[in-house]
Amino acid sequence: MRVIVAGAVAWADAGAIRRELSKLPPGTVVVHGDCAGADALAGQIAGELGFAVEPMAKNAADRVRYKRVAWKGLNERMLASGAELVLVFHPDFDASHGSKHMAELAKRASVEVRVFAA
């Protein structure tokens, strides 16, 4: 199973991430946006649980195409890498930008999205 974890840079609830990642089957690959907060916690916890981890970062092409909102390109590339599930950890999802964008992209691609608030 390939899972994208997205969320707030300010997310600090490692327990919530551990709880959800612990439900995933062996062999899961966890993809995240290589930022502080939810992404970093997911990468660390996924590694502890024995999952493969694929951090992806904004790149030059993202910056050329989207400028200050280069995270849009990163979200598109993460989703294009394949995913069966997107887990979003954000304390104020409705006010978010990047997390909400990731969820909307996934839903349009018929990928399951689960949102968790603090």
Secondary structure, 3 states (H helix, E strand, C coil): CEEEEEECCCCCCHHHHHHHHCCCCCCCEEEECCCCCHHHHHHHHHHHCCCEEEECCCCHHHHHHHHHHCHHHHHHHHHHCCCCEEEEECCCHHHCCHHHHHHHHHHHCCCEEEEECC
